[in-house]
Structure formats: structure tokens, C-alpha cells
Amino acid sequence: MERAQSISPKQMSEIMIQRRVFVSGRVQGVYFRQSTQQEARKYPGLKGFVRNLPDGRVEAVFAGSELAVHSMISFCQQGPPAALVTDLEIVEEKFDLSWNQASGFSIRM
């Protein structure tokens, strides 16, 4: 019988993934984008962006280690103190190699 192998934190940090999230609720005008960028800076190598959408949601793309991306998704479930997140849609995307040329995590207008 083969024993199931668990993934170590080191291995999780080496797997590159990409997720697009759409955050609904009171998420604009509450420092959500800036807080997301500050949180993203805690994860070296994490790439992507965050922006407000015309329909009142916030969109973010996180590309990097599995650990960093999942941590950012967890952050978006709550957001900054003034936010009230009512829904979080997560879209799994293929890792875009062009992120390797990007310089960090940005706020888009």
C-alpha cells in the first residue's frame, strides 16, 4: 500500500499558481486596494494587481507561490477594517509566464 505524501510548506512555496478574485460588498472607498497591495508586499515574488470595477466590486489577480496566493485570498475574505465583504468569487487560471517579467503587485485604475 502506498502512503499518501503531504506537501511541505517549502514545496507549497515553489508551486506557482494564479487566481483572479472578485470581491463584493462594501469594498470601494474603504482602503481595500491599498491594504491588498500592502499585504501582497509580505510575499516576495507575488505578482498581480488589484483594481476597482465600475459595478462596485474589487478585482484582483494573484500570481505566485501557492502559499502566497492562498494567503492573499484569505486576506480578501475580510479585507481592511472598514470593508464588509459579502461575496468572494475565485477563478482558477493557468499561471501566465508573463508575470515573471512583472515588477511586483500594483494598484490599477
Summary of the structure (lengths in Angstrom):
residues: 109
radius of gyration: 14.7
end to end distance: 54.2
largest distance: 55.5
contacts: 301
relative contact order: 0.29
helix: 30%
strand: 36%
